Structure formats: C-alpha cells, structure tokens
C-alpha cells in the first residue's frame, strides 16, 4: 500500500492522522536532521498500521516533508493482513 504523507518534525507529540484528501499527516518529536525524523516516521506508521518497522519503506521524499511511504502487509481498509 502506498501512502502520501506530510511530515511535521519537532512536534510536541507523535501522531498519525488521516486527512480528508486521503493523505496522512505525521507529527514526530524528532528534528529533521541526520535521518532522525525519517526513522520516527517509519516507527509511527508501523505502529499505526500494526506492522513491523521492516514493513515500512520511504520510497520518495527522504529529504523533504512530503513523502511517499510503502507499507507491506496491510490492505486498503487499514487492517492487518498477515500474508
């Protein structure tokens, strides 16, 4: 499953929110330096979809706040798919 997300680093708390346009807003506490925010985004998305961190990959936008994320093991209904 491919997700379009907007990352907001250096936030007070970590959260994942589905927006009306089908995109996700991901807030993380880590700063956008040395890949810290990207790792926090992977952790947050993995927790949101109840999959392992290995199942989440940034496919584009590694150095920007707009990213495309690929999540394996999840169907379109946001339910865990053990396949």
Buried (B, 14 or more C-beta within 10 A) or exposed (E): EEBBBBBEBEBEEBEBEEEEEEBBEBBBBBEBEEEBBBBBBBBBBBEBBEBEEEBBEBEEBEEEEEBBBBBBBBEEEEEEEEE
